[in-house]
Amino acid sequence: MTQATTVRQAVILAGGQGTRLRPYTDTRPKPMIEISGRCIIDHQLDWLAEAGVEDVVVSAGYLAEVLIEHLESTANLRSIRVSTVVEDEPLGRGGGLRYAGARLPDPTAPWFALNGDIWTRFSLTELTRRHVEQEAIATVALARPRLPWGVVDLDESGRINDFVEAPLSPYPINGGVYVFSGEILAELPAKGDHERTTFPQLAARGRLAGHEITGYWRAIDTAKDIREAAVELAEAGAANGKADSVRSVETVSPSTTPAAAESSTAD
């Protein structure tokens, strides 16, 4: 990155209850769910550090004391500085971003933001470059997850050509990773969801950009996601001849991500 596109700070939203992940989240917050023996938030912090981020503010909520204890006990394992804030009352995702973003070392400078349930590896350099090129206030990483169903391929006459198991979504979705310019704080709601307020307003003004991810991406929402992510990371590590499958996920593109394991059961 050039100096103009360097991002040194980030926010991780880690306050959700993860109700669909129970009983895993009965005693730990969602970002502490383990995939192949590693917590989601530890993976995210390593990824941010590798991209040059130096300071992270974690916005905690549900079981905040458990998350804070974990981050403090593992602080010596990372070079990145991590601080934690806890909302006095639920502010929503947009309000949470505003609350935590205001507590960054330099709230006027650009910053990354991540949902605390995303397991991904892609180039944050490219995401930031798109943000600068588009002169955006916010740039959204766009993912194409696999559909949970098989689909039918039809020809023009209505005859079935093939059955396709778990194809990629034809439409990109919000991948839960952003880069913001410092002026975003004035745009975010004090309470509420930025996707329903801030983002539509920025889009109408031509100040919201998107960048499609070319690396691995998965939202960890259910027990099925935990199982499938573990399978995908293990297969990625084996394909690359690496014992550490966690480190190899940046080599897995959406087009080559394995479909759901046959042994997985429906939620």
ChimeraX attribute file (.defattr): number of C-alpha atoms within 10 A of each C-alpha:
attribute: neighborCount
match mode: 1-to-1
recipient: residues
	/A:1	13
	/A:2	7
	/A:3	6
	/A:4	10
	/A:5	17
	/A:6	18
	/A:7	24
	/A:8	20
	/A:9	26
	/A:10	26
	/A:11	27
	/A:12	26
	/A:13	22
	/A:14	27
	/A:15	26
	/A:16	20
	/A:17	17
	/A:18	21
	/A:19	14
	/A:20	14
	/A:21	19
	/A:22	14
	/A:23	11
	/A:24	17
	/A:25	18
	/A:26	13
	/A:27	12
	/A:28	19
	/A:29	26
	/A:30	29
	/A:31	28
	/A:32	22
	/A:33	20
	/A:34	16
	/A:35	20
	/A:36	17
	/A:37	9
	/A:38	12
	/A:39	15
	/A:40	21
	/A:41	25
	/A:42	18
	/A:43	19
	/A:44	21
	/A:45	22
	/A:46	16
	/A:47	18
	/A:48	23
	/A:49	18
	/A:50	13
	/A:51	16
	/A:52	16
	/A:53	21
	/A:54	18
	/A:55	23
	/A:56	27
	/A:57	23
	/A:58	27
	/A:59	25
	/A:60	25
	/A:61	21
	/A:62	18
	/A:63	18
	/A:64	19
	/A:65	14
	/A:66	14
	/A:67	23
	/A:68	17
	/A:69	11
	/A:70	13
	/A:71	19
	/A:72	12
	/A:73	10
	/A:74	10
	/A:75	13
	/A:76	9
	/A:77	10
	/A:78	12
	/A:79	14
	/A:80	19
	/A:81	14
	/A:82	19
	/A:83	16
	/A:84	19
	/A:85	17
	/A:86	19
	/A:87	16
	/A:88	7
	/A:89	9
	/A:90	14
	/A:91	17
	/A:92	18
	/A:93	23
	/A:94	23
	/A:95	20
	/A:96	31
	/A:97	28
	/A:98	23
	/A:99	21
	/A:100	26
	/A:101	29
	/A:102	15
	/A:103	15
	/A:104	18
	/A:105	15
	/A:106	14
	/A:107	18
	/A:108	14
	/A:109	16
	/A:110	22
	/A:111	26
	/A:112	24
	/A:113	22
	/A:114	22
	/A:115	23
	/A:116	26
	/A:117	24
	/A:118	20
	/A:119	21
	/A:120	22
	/A:121	24
	/A:122	20
	/A:123	14
	/A:124	23
	/A:125	16
	/A:126	15
	/A:127	24
	/A:128	26
	/A:129	19
	/A:130	19
	/A:131	25
	/A:132	18
	/A:133	10
	/A:134	16
	/A:135	15
	/A:136	21
	/A:137	23
	/A:138	27
	/A:139	26
	/A:140	24
	/A:141	23
	/A:142	22
	/A:143	25
	/A:144	22
	/A:145	22
	/A:146	20
	/A:147	14
	/A:148	14
	/A:149	9
	/A:150	12
	/A:151	13
	/A:152	12
	/A:153	12
	/A:154	12
	/A:155	10
	/A:156	6
	/A:157	6
	/A:158	8
	/A:159	10
	/A:160	11
	/A:161	10
	/A:162	11
	/A:163	12
	/A:164	12
	/A:165	15
	/A:166	16
	/A:167	17
	/A:168	19
	/A:169	14
	/A:170	10
	/A:171	9
	/A:172	16
	/A:173	15
	/A:174	15
	/A:175	22
	/A:176	18
	/A:177	20
	/A:178	25
	/A:179	26
	/A:180	23
	/A:181	20
	/A:182	17
	/A:183	14
	/A:184	22
	/A:185	21
	/A:186	10
	/A:187	16
	/A:188	23
	/A:189	21
	/A:190	18
	/A:191	17
	/A:192	17
	/A:193	18
	/A:194	21
	/A:195	13
	/A:196	11
	/A:197	14
	/A:198	19
	/A:199	22
	/A:200	14
	/A:201	15
	/A:202	17
	/A:203	14
	/A:204	9
	/A:205	10
	/A:206	13
	/A:207	17
	/A:208	21
	/A:209	24
	/A:210	19
	/A:211	20
	/A:212	17
	/A:213	23
	/A:214	19
	/A:215	19
	/A:216	25
	/A:217	25
	/A:218	20
	/A:219	17
	/A:220	24
	/A:221	15
	/A:222	15
	/A:223	18
	/A:224	17
	/A:225	18
	/A:226	18
	/A:227	18
	/A:228	21
	/A:229	23
	/A:230	19
	/A:231	19
	/A:232	21
	/A:233	23
	/A:234	19
	/A:235	19
	/A:236	26
	/A:237	20
	/A:238	14
	/A:239	13
	/A:240	14
	/A:241	11
	/A:242	14
	/A:243	12
	/A:244	15
	/A:245	21
	/A:246	21
	/A:247	16
	/A:248	21
	/A:249	24
	/A:250	17
	/A:251	18
	/A:252	24
	/A:253	16
	/A:254	19
	/A:255	14
	/A:256	13
	/A:257	21
	/A:258	18
	/A:259	16
	/A:260	19
	/A:261	14
	/A:262	7
	/A:263	8
	/A:264	12
	/A:265	10
	/A:266	7
	/A:267	8
